[in-house]
Amino acid sequence: MAILTAPSGTQLKYAVRLNFKGCTNNVAEYEGLLLGLRKARALGARRLSIKSDSELITCHINKSNRALKLELAKYLAAVRSMEKYFLGFSIRSFPRSQNK
């Protein structure tokens, strides 16, 4: 489930079911991130603060680590192509134990 919170405090909660056969957790995390970015763009968001329980993906986006696998590099490129639609966005990780 994703939660988008406006500066006014209004929250939009939504859930999406992805059904990819044989997909890795990292691919699922990137797909979820891209869905959230597309939804935020469609709603007219200009700045985003993203929380993720995927340390790998946050490190890719924050340029702490490179995406070495070709498949993940393509997903990272897709996220980078979405950056132009926002004035800025930040992403930070949090422990999976805090994931609701």
Sine and cosine of phi, psi and omega as CSV:
sin_phi,cos_phi,sin_psi,cos_psi,sin_omega,cos_omega
0.00,0.00,0.59,-0.81,0.04,-1.00
-0.90,-0.44,0.53,-0.85,0.06,-1.00
-0.80,-0.60,0.85,-0.52,0.10,-0.99
-0.97,-0.24,0.80,-0.60,-0.02,-1.00
-0.89,-0.46,0.83,-0.55,0.04,-1.00
-0.98,0.21,0.34,-0.94,0.05,-1.00
-0.83,0.56,-0.46,0.89,0.01,-1.00
-0.96,0.28,-0.20,0.98,-0.03,-1.00
0.99,-0.17,-0.17,0.99,0.04,-1.00
-0.90,0.45,0.71,-0.70,-0.02,-1.00
-0.91,-0.41,0.65,-0.76,0.13,-0.99
-0.90,-0.44,0.88,-0.47,0.01,-1.00
-0.95,-0.31,0.68,-0.73,0.07,-1.00
-0.50,-0.87,0.41,-0.91,0.01,-1.00
-0.78,-0.63,0.56,-0.83,0.01,-1.00
-0.73,-0.69,0.65,-0.76,0.08,-1.00
-0.96,-0.28,0.86,-0.51,0.06,-1.00
-0.98,-0.19,0.73,-0.69,-0.04,-1.00
-0.78,-0.63,0.98,0.19,0.04,-1.00
-0.96,-0.27,0.79,-0.61,0.04,-1.00
-0.98,0.21,0.77,-0.64,0.08,-1.00
0.94,0.33,0.34,0.94,-0.03,-1.00
-1.00,0.08,0.50,-0.86,0.01,-1.00
-0.99,0.12,0.26,-0.96,0.06,-1.00
-0.87,0.49,-0.61,0.79,-0.02,-1.00
-0.91,0.42,-0.65,0.76,0.05,-1.00
-0.90,0.44,-0.69,0.72,0.02,-1.00
-0.88,0.48,-0.64,0.76,0.03,-1.00
-0.90,0.44,-0.70,0.71,0.03,-1.00
-0.90,0.43,-0.67,0.74,0.03,-1.00
-0.87,0.50,-0.69,0.73,0.04,-1.00
-0.89,0.46,-0.67,0.74,0.03,-1.00
-0.89,0.47,-0.72,0.70,0.00,-1.00
-0.89,0.45,-0.63,0.77,0.07,-1.00
-0.87,0.49,-0.69,0.72,0.02,-1.00
-0.89,0.45,-0.65,0.76,0.03,-1.00
-0.90,0.43,-0.66,0.75,0.02,-1.00
-0.91,0.42,-0.65,0.76,0.02,-1.00
-0.90,0.43,-0.70,0.71,0.01,-1.00
-0.88,0.47,-0.66,0.75,0.04,-1.00
-0.89,0.45,-0.71,0.71,-0.01,-1.00
-0.88,0.47,-0.51,0.86,0.01,-1.00
-1.00,0.08,-0.06,1.00,0.05,-1.00
1.00,0.06,0.28,0.96,0.03,-1.00
-0.90,0.43,0.59,-0.80,0.01,-1.00
-0.92,-0.39,-0.50,0.87,0.03,-1.00
-0.77,-0.64,0.63,-0.77,-0.03,-1.00
-0.76,-0.65,0.60,-0.80,0.18,-0.98
-0.86,-0.51,0.93,-0.36,-0.14,-0.99
-0.95,-0.30,0.69,-0.72,0.09,-1.00
-0.91,-0.42,0.70,-0.72,-0.01,-1.00
-0.65,-0.76,0.56,-0.83,0.09,-1.00
-1.00,-0.05,0.16,0.99,0.03,-1.00
-0.98,-0.19,0.98,-0.20,0.00,-1.00
-0.89,0.45,-0.59,0.80,0.00,-1.00
-0.86,0.50,-0.75,0.66,-0.06,-1.00
-0.93,0.36,-0.65,0.76,0.03,-1.00
-0.90,0.44,-0.59,0.81,0.05,-1.00
-0.93,0.38,-0.61,0.80,0.07,-1.00
-0.88,0.47,-0.77,0.64,-0.09,-1.00
-0.93,0.36,-0.60,0.80,0.02,-1.00
-0.99,0.13,0.06,1.00,0.06,-1.00
0.90,0.43,0.43,0.90,0.11,-0.99
-0.98,0.21,-0.55,0.83,0.02,-1.00
-0.75,-0.67,0.46,-0.89,0.10,-0.99
-1.00,-0.02,0.49,-0.87,0.11,-0.99
-0.99,0.14,0.96,-0.29,-0.09,-1.00
-1.00,0.10,-0.55,0.83,0.02,-1.00
-0.98,0.20,0.70,-0.71,-0.05,-1.00
-0.82,0.57,-0.69,0.73,-0.02,-1.00
-0.87,0.49,-0.69,0.72,0.00,-1.00
-0.95,0.30,-0.54,0.84,0.07,-1.00
-0.89,0.46,-0.60,0.80,0.04,-1.00
-0.92,0.39,-0.65,0.76,0.05,-1.00
-0.91,0.42,-0.67,0.74,0.03,-1.00
-0.87,0.49,-0.65,0.76,0.04,-1.00
-0.89,0.46,-0.61,0.79,0.03,-1.00
-0.91,0.42,-0.64,0.77,0.06,-1.00
-0.91,0.42,-0.70,0.71,0.02,-1.00
-0.86,0.51,-0.60,0.80,0.00,-1.00
-0.93,0.36,-0.37,0.93,0.03,-1.00
-0.99,0.15,-0.33,0.94,-0.06,-1.00
-0.85,0.53,-0.54,0.84,-0.07,-1.00
-0.91,0.42,-0.28,0.96,-0.02,-1.00
-1.00,0.07,-0.07,1.00,-0.06,-1.00
-0.80,-0.60,0.48,-0.88,0.09,-1.00
-0.94,0.34,-0.39,0.92,0.06,-1.00
0.16,-0.99,0.47,-0.88,0.19,-0.98
-0.54,-0.84,0.53,-0.85,0.04,-1.00
-0.87,-0.50,0.45,-0.89,0.04,-1.00
-0.71,-0.70,0.67,-0.74,0.06,-1.00
-0.65,-0.76,0.45,-0.89,-0.01,-1.00
-0.99,-0.13,0.38,-0.92,0.11,-0.99
-0.64,-0.77,0.36,-0.93,-0.06,-1.00
-0.89,0.45,0.63,-0.77,0.04,-1.00
-0.84,0.55,-0.47,0.88,-0.01,-1.00
-0.90,0.43,-0.35,0.94,0.02,-1.00
-1.00,-0.08,-0.01,1.00,-0.01,-1.00
-0.96,0.30,0.77,-0.63,0.02,-1.00
-0.99,-0.17,0.00,0.00,0.00,0.00
